[in-house]
């Protein structure tokens, strides 16, 4: 098992840009209000408002970095390691760095360079940032009701056509986004 926890905090001031981030169109399996379905991460960010999630709060963490955090105090879940895990926070931030397109045999995702994936190395599982991935690395994916490892077939730097990326903090620090298991902050 991988230890997803670390010492990232959301206090002022923002000293670096190592937050994980997904492109706006990446999808997550969400369980909310007795319904289950896929949403893009940008739509999940939009959903978390007082109208839909009564105990949600929104705050600007950094005006210069254009970072917004929504604290989720209600029962909103995404699929992560071991099943559904509660969403604690969701973040939107402006990007200033490269975005990486990562493709396995059957899955594809676009993420910030510091986004961490679960990689199988021999008998161990480790976290590896998108910029460290190479062809042949095996990422954990969820497909057809099972978790398996698939090889990375392509990693490339792309010029993003979007201005913001989205991060999700869950109780167990993991989430399957576009079918690929990654660290959620």
Protein Blocks (a to p, Z undefined) as FASTA:
>chain_A
ZZfbdcbdfbdcdfbfcbccddfkbccdddeehiacdddfklmmmmmcfklmmmbccddf
blklopacdddfbdcddddehiacddfbdcddddfbdcdddddfkbccdddfklccddde
hjbccdddfklpcehiacdddeehiacddddfbdcddddfbfbdcddddfkopaceehia
cdeZZ
